[in-house]
């Protein structure tokens, strides 16, 4: 898209470019596919919950890493099948029944050779070995998946062959880690592999480094925003002694490891378990003490003395428990974890209206992992939506911020410089179900508002519910024009927001005032690099592109790089010539007139509406919105 230089100055609007109207999101993200329709059983079906370190980036094949990774979903109908790429061993449990072992299966595997009764059922699929690749489910005609209602809490177990359940019949499913997680009623992961040490040595991989990777081998970093552990149980040291690791080196490495795990899970309780053979017991306890002295009170030493009986509870003389031993281990460990997390259901789902409430849908790039009580949005145009019951709703804000709120698709209300508990319903609503949408003023330039969500305050006895969610999402990438600078409501009156609302899709604005495509020495932020980040102004962390999938990406960059419209069009032609037919250039010549601009660069409210009028049909034609 270009504005004719004969009509407006070259810097007015030179590159409104639909550079990726594609079901495949971005080459940067490995070609993420279009968001699946909820309920279709595909790999990206949002009703399928993946527990463990899964690589879901391809959208057509989810790869289970580490040991005992599993997935859960609900489904309707009377039968269900799973697609396997190559020979694989896995366990399947339907409706909470026994874990049925499927050995060396491939292709389309029937998990219900005897049809079920009509209705809604549940499935848990746990991968053991082989080609641990999930390619989707096959449902009855007219059937669909439904959310399985996975527990809110998660406990992560870190260790070696003992944690992996080596020498038992079912491996991970017989391990103390699996049994402890089940006993606690929590989701559970095992970052464990036979033969692994804490400290990397020749012939022994070190979990002090590999823990932070996606898989048990390889250098790809795991994205810790994918899930948040509420407890981490570490059982390491059994193998280090056989590789000559000194006590001092082990203690130093353990102390550092606890610190590094804490950085990834700021609110988790960390449990350092004394190994069953009591190797490095003193050093493990000392590492915990060092972290406690540093002010971290959520790190605990677990003394396992007397937990298991020699002979009766072991498979061999090397410290591997048998099935009964793992059960006894879990019986002793679960109460220790439960006591720290709280009695009853160890980690309860977030209270209605609070951060973590699954009925609050956050759209855009939000940091939901650094704190369990405060969620922070980044970039422009991030918003959240929630359904709620009752007659009033209030918003808890940490510091002063400008925000916009809309209830029941009514008028948008602006709240200027508010903080604390903000009443969004000074006139009470009628009893019943209502919806809320909130977005914050863009934090950029001279504006330093505290854009932090701390929860909603509902009426006594009221609750939340999931609001209707559009199936598609369009992402808008750009600079101050895409931010909506100089318009009456900033991001909310920018062409990106207007198009998203008009098409009935979710929408994001990955944009910042003054941004360039290419980073410049004068400080201009380069979105070719920064686009992949959580924040526009920080080198790390990377954004987790599995958090949402875009069906279209609209790139409007070049204004601050000094034009280059012809080069933009040439880049699109090159992409098409290279075989990517889903990249389009959109010419904007004549779209805006002199009354559509606030200055020589930025559209005003009317100008953004004009752009939305012209661009929305282009996008809709491509994605079928």
Secondary structure, 3 states (H helix, E strand, C coil): CCCCCCCCCCCCCCCEEEEECCCCCCCCCCCCCCCCCCCCCCCCCCCCEEECCEECCCCCCEEECCECCEEEEEEECCCEEEEEEEEEEEEEEECCCCCEEEEEEEEEEECCCCCCCCCEEEEEEEEEEECCEEEEEEECCCCCEECCCCCCCEEEEEECHHHHCCCCCCHHHHCHHHHHHHHHCCEEEEEECCCCECCCECCECEHHHHCCECCCCCCCECCCCCCCCCEEEEECCCCHHHHCCCHHHHHHHHHHHHHHHHHHCCCCEEEEECCCCCCCHHHHHHHHHHHHHCCCCCEEEECCCCCCCCCCCECCCCCCECHHHHHHHHHHHHHHHHHHHCCCCCCCCCCCCCCCCCCEEEEEEEECCCCCCCEEEEEEEEEEEEEEECCCEEEEEEEEEEEEEEECCCCEEEEEEEEEEEECCCCCCCCCEEEEEEEECCCECCECCCCEEEEEEECCCCCEECCCCCCCEEEEEECHHHHCCCCCCHHHHCHHHHHHHHHCCEEEEEECCCCECCCCCCCCCEHHHHCCECCCCCCCCECCCCCCCCCEEEEECCCCCCCCHHHHHHHHHHHHHCCCCCCCCCCCCCCCCHHHECCCCCECHHHHHHHHHHHHHHHHHHHCC
